[in-house]
Amino acid sequence: EPKHIIHNGEEIDIYWDKVILWTEPGAYGTKEGNYSNRMGRGRRQPKMFVTHWDAALSSKSCAQILWKRGLSIHFCIGSRGEIWQLLDTQNVAWHAGKANSYSIGVEVCNPYYTKYNSYYRKKGLPERPIWTDKYVHGKKLSPFLGFTDRQINALAALWEATSRACGIPLQVPPGAAEVHPGAAENKYNGFVCHYHL
C-alpha cells in the first residue's frame, strides 16, 4: 500500500513502507526562516534532485544541525531506511547554494567514518558496509561507511516518486564524481549528488 510525500500541498504516492511527514507526531520539521516559503505562489517546477550524505549519526541529529546552521532539506533517509519529509517540496530548501531555487534535496544518514559502526552495533541498527577505492574530484578517499541496501532502496523509491511528481527525468550525469558544468550552472535536468555542484 503506498504512503505519501507532499508536493504543493498534494499527496504523491510513494511505494515505500516507512514515510514520516513533518506534520506527524514525533516528526522533524524545518524551522521557520530556514527556507523560502513558496506556498500559494503557483506550482513550483524543480528540475534537479540533489542527494547529500549528512555526516550525522541519525536523521534527528541531521535536522538539529541544519536548524542550528540556518539550513534546510526536504527529506532525510534514516539508518533503517525510513524517509522523513521535513518540508513541502513546493518550498525552497537551503541545501545546495545557488541550486536551491531549482532543486529538491535529501540527506542520507551516514556518519562517514568507519569507527561509527560500533555505535550502530550498540544501538541494534544495521551495520554499514565499508566502501573502498572511491574517488571524489579526482581524490581517492580513505575507506568510509557506505549506505545500507535498505537506504539505497528507500532513495530509489523517493527518486521515483519525485520524478513522477515534478517531472524530473530519471537520469544522472555521466562520468566521474566531479563537478558537472550543466548541473552547477542550472543547465541540467535530473538527479545529482552534491559533489556534482
Protein Blocks (a to p, Z undefined) as FASTA:
>chain_A
ZZdddeehiacddddfbdcdfkbghiacddehiaccfehnapaddfbdcdddehiabfkl
mmmmmmmnopacfbdcdfkopacdfbdfkbccdfeljmlmmcccdddddehiaklmmmmm
mnopacddddehiaeehiacdddddddfklmmmmmmmmmmmmmmnopacdddehjddddf
klmnopagcdddfklZZ
